């Protein structure tokens, strides 16, 4: 399966949510990975997206997280 990656580590909420929503809807049928920086932004984005999607998470570094959608 092909993968698409969105890096929003330089963005803050609510831009992270808006970009993630557009990214997910534009890449239907592909594995999608979103990189986000900051525990608070990560938790807010994860909580919002879990309402509609099956989300897996992974800690990449001290302050960077991955959200994975298949």
N, C-alpha and C positions, 0 to 999 in steps of 0.2 A: 504494500500500500504506500502511495506517495505521501510525503509529509510536507506540511506548510508551517512556517514558524513566523510568529508575530512577536516583535520585541518592543514592549512598552515600558522598559525599565527607566526611560527618561521622562515618562508621563506621570501625572497624578490624577487621582479620581476627580471628576467623573470622566475625563478623557480616556482613561484605561477601559472603562466599561463601554463607551461608545465605539472605540476602535475594535475592541474584542467582539462586540455584537456584529459589526460590519464584516469583520474577518471571518467569523463563523458562518454567517449566511452566504458569503461569497465563495466559500470553499467546501461546499457540500460534497460528501463522498470521499473526502480526503482525511487523513489523520492530521489534526491540528494541534500545535503546541504554542502556548502563549507564555512568554517570559515576562515576569513582573518583579519589581523591586519594592521592598518594604513590606513588613509583616501586616500592617494595617490595610494597605491597598490590596495585598494578596487576599486577605481574609474577606474584605468587602466584595471583591470581584468574584471570588469563589462562591460565597454565599448567594450572590445574585444569579450566577450562572447555573448553580446546582438546582435551581427551581425548574429549569427547562432542559438541562443536559446532564449526561453522566460524565462527571469530571474526576480525573485521577490527578493527584498532585505529587510533586517531587521537589525537595529542596536542592538547589543547584550549588549555592554557596551561602555564606553567612546571611546575606540579605536579599538573595535572588531566588525566586521560586518558579516552577513550571506548572502550568495547568495543561493537561493532555485530554483531548477529545478524540474519540474514534468514530 
